Amino acid sequence: MKRQRIIFLILTACFTFSLSAQNIDINTLKTINRWDVHGLSRGLSASGVILPVGIPTAMGLYALIKKDQPMLKDAIYIGTSVIEAVGITYAAKHIIGRDRPFVKYPDKIHAYGAPDADSPSFPSGHTAAAFSLATSLSITYPKWYVIAPSAVWACGVGFARMNQGVHYPSDVVAGGARGGGGGVSLM
């Protein structure tokens, strides 16, 4: 009987925490979604796809042209880091299947430049790609002038996805963790 009470208390605490966490998630998102920086967010969001593909590709092409084997190795590491992070993130999205915030809360969240409503929300693929690129660049070139702008940009991509109303803060945190972890795990 004592064991059942303990299990009941643990389940109650977990359920209560999950309700509270959901409220924090949506309330934070409502605030960020109202900030009128949607043009900036559109650009940052687009860069979350373009730069993670473009930078390692450009590095690889330059390395091939110049026959620079160390740079080619760096380009492959950075590119595979991004591919791994994005692949795992998109698999998780479809396994978890969380609705986008503008779909779940159409009365509270406005979508600015939103993707297909059928596309799952958790975790954020743009943020995973951005953090994977930022992390792998920072590991490859550990200079403050690489690390600082990379980190600020990756955080900006995550912010943009929330400002556009397409991701919850928890989606962005999970995407950032997946992306950063992808950059570190392949090292």
Secondary structure as the mmCIF struct_conf table of DSSP 4:
data_model
#
loop_
_struct_conf.conf_type_id
_struct_conf.id
_struct_conf.beg_label_comp_id
_struct_conf.beg_label_asym_id
_struct_conf.beg_label_seq_id
_struct_conf.end_label_comp_id
_struct_conf.end_label_asym_id
_struct_conf.end_label_seq_id
HELX_RH_AL_P HELX_RH_AL_P1 LYS A 2 ARG A 34
BEND BEND1 TRP A 35 ASP A 36
HELX_RH_AL_P HELX_RH_AL_P2 HIS A 38 LYS A 66
TURN_TY1_P TURN_TY1_P1 LYS A 67 LYS A 67
HELX_RH_AL_P HELX_RH_AL_P3 GLN A 69 ILE A 96
HELX_LH_PP_P HELX_LH_PP_P1 ARG A 98 ARG A 100
HELX_RH_AL_P HELX_RH_AL_P4 PRO A 101 LYS A 104
TURN_TY1_P TURN_TY1_P2 PRO A 106 LYS A 108
BEND BEND2 TYR A 112 GLY A 113
TURN_TY1_P TURN_TY1_P3 ALA A 117 ASP A 118
BEND BEND3 SER A 119 SER A 119
BEND BEND4 PHE A 122 PRO A 123
HELX_LH_PP_P HELX_LH_PP_P2 SER A 124 SER A 124
HELX_RH_AL_P HELX_RH_AL_P5 GLY A 125 THR A 140
BEND BEND5 TYR A 141 TYR A 141
HELX_RH_AL_P HELX_RH_AL_P6 TRP A 144 ASN A 163
TURN_TY1_P TURN_TY1_P4 GLN A 164 GLY A 165
BEND BEND6 VAL A 166 VAL A 166
HELX_RH_AL_P HELX_RH_AL_P7 PRO A 169 SER A 185
TURN_TY1_P TURN_TY1_P5 LEU A 186 LEU A 186
#
